[in-house]
Amino acid sequence: MESHRKIIHIDMDAFFASIEQRDFPHLRGKPVAVGGSRERGVVAAASYEARKFGVRSAMPSALAYRKCPQIIFTKSRFNVYRDVSYQIRKIFFEYTDLVEPLSLDEAYLDVTENKKGIRSAIQIAKEIREKINNTLNLTASAGVSYNKFLAKTASDLDKPDGLSVILPEQAEEFLEQLSIEKFYGIGSVTAEKMKKLGIYKGKDLKEWPLSHLNDNFGKTGKFYYYIVRGIDNRKVKPHRERKSIGAERTFSKDIANVEKMKEHLIRIGDILWERIIKGNKRGKTLTVKIKLHNFESHTKSKTFEQLVTQKSKLVSEALLLLDELEPQTFNVRLLGISISNLQDFDSNDDNDSSDDFQQLELF
């Protein structure tokens, strides 16, 4: 008999908004948006009461207000969310060290071999959800299956506060009947493209040979070919490598003055450098992003032959990239800097001088 891995995907329900409703009783049962305001900003998270009106995370808050005029906007408290996330992970580690966080509010767990010797992954998922609810007064949804793709897909089937299982013998029929937009990894744009090609359900996707999928969807065609057959050999990786480190700021009023933009960019560079130091990383590719009043984004990047090891270099190069974006032609609502192409770095070799940073001139 073939042996399968036992994978659980835990996804907290409306995590940020649920914490706000838990901590502030007057918000319970009401449509809540974390982040933004009636006039501007972006929704970081929406309660399920707000989602009924079509409010979603990453939505402009002004649009959220039009969809739901009774919505209550609250300021985000990321220090609180991080602390709660840490407490949740402590519960995960009671069962396994093979925990792969995807964000503050979701993670994969491989419980094939677990610390408590429990044979049933379903039982482990039930216990974890109960512990989260009893100790933190929050609900989590869980998906259980034999690979990461199916576990993630399952966790979305019965939200909020749900537990769904896809057994090996159920996977083929389940995937054939699953609507294409419900496949994890297939976004709305790709789903629409597939529908134009006559692909509405998994069974339609399954009829396409690998060569045709590659022709129409590039390198992700191979991914679609295998997931519709329930094949996903990715392991749960406890230590996920960061691909980039960034910092950005959204302004309460759009900025048209270039000198003001540069002042803010220097401050953002300072914040970014603290994060780079804390992460013990350095990178070679620097990117500056601006977002306009209409939410249109523009970026400029530069890749260096050597790692950027000085804060002064990071900021001065970021200012040059900002100039290349011709910011004088825009009203800017957001500025950001990120560093990618990362490598571990020995801080003893870091010869950055804070004086260099302080001496930077705005140009």
MOLINKA-V107610 format. One record per backbone hydrogen bond with DSSP energy under -0.5 kcal/mol. CO is the residue of the C=O (numbers start at 1). NH is the residue of the N-H. If there is no record, write none. Layout:
CO&NH, CO&NH
//
This chain:
5&7, 6&111, 7&145, 8&10, 8&109, 9&143, 10&107, 11&141, 12&14, 12&15, 14&18, 15&19, 16&20, 17&21, 18&22, 19&23, 20&24, 24&27, 25&28, 27&30, 31&72, 32&47, 33&35, 33&74, 34&44, 34&45, 40&37, 41&61, 43&58, 45&34, 47&51, 48&52, 50&53, 50&55, 51&54, 56&59, 59&43, 60&63, 60&64, 61&65, 62&66, 63&67, 64&68, 68&71, 71&73, 72&33, 74&35, 77&80, 77&81, 78&82, 79&83, 80&84, 81&85, 82&86, 83&87, 84&88, 85&89, 86&90, 87&91, 88&92, 89&93, 90&94, 91&94, 92&95, 92&96, 95&115, 97&99, 98&110, 99&101, 100&108, 103&106, 105&12, 106&102, 106&103, 107&10, 108&100, 109&8, 109&111, 114&117, 119&121, 120&124, 121&125, 122&126, 123&127, 124&128, 125&129, 126&130, 127&131, 128&132, 129&133, 130&134, 131&135, 132&136, 132&138, 133&137, 139&13, 141&11, 142&164, 143&9, 144&166, 145&7, 146&5, 147&151, 148&152, 149&153, 150&154, 151&155, 152&156, 153&156, 154&157, 156&159, 162&142, 164&144, 165&167, 167&170, 167&171, 168&172, 170&174, 171&175, 172&176, 173&177, 174&178, 176&203, 178&202, 179&182, 180&183, 182&184, 183&186, 185&187, 187&191, 188&192, 189&193, 190&194, 191&195, 192&196, 193&197, 194&197, 194&199, 195&198, 198&200, 200&180, 201&204, 201&205, 202&206, 203&207, 204&207, 205&208, 209&213, 210&214, 211&215, 212&216, 213&217, 214&218, 217&220, 218&221, 219&222, 219&223, 220&224, 221&225, 222&226, 223&227, 224&228, 226&229, 226&231, 227&230, 230&232, 235&237, 236&238, 238&240, 243&341, 245&339, 247&337, 249&335, 255&332, 256&258, 257&261, 258&262, 259&263, 260&264, 261&265, 262&266, 263&267, 264&268, 265&269, 266&270, 267&271, 268&272, 269&273, 270&274, 271&275, 272&276, 273&277, 274&278, 275&279, 276&281, 277&280, 280&345, 282&343, 283&308, 284&286, 284&304, 285&340, 286&302, 287&338, 288&300, 289&336, 290&298, 291&333, 291&334, 292&295, 296&292, 298&290, 300&288, 302&286, 307&309, 310&314, 311&315, 312&316, 313&317, 314&318, 315&319, 316&320, 317&321, 318&322, 319&323, 320&324, 321&325, 322&325, 322&327, 323&326, 326&329, 327&330, 330&332, 331&293, 332&255, 333&251, 334&291, 335&249, 336&289, 337&247, 338&287, 339&245, 340&284, 340&285, 341&284, 343&282, 345&347, 346&349, 347&350, 349&351, 352&354, 353&357, 354&358, 355&359, 357&360, 361&363
//
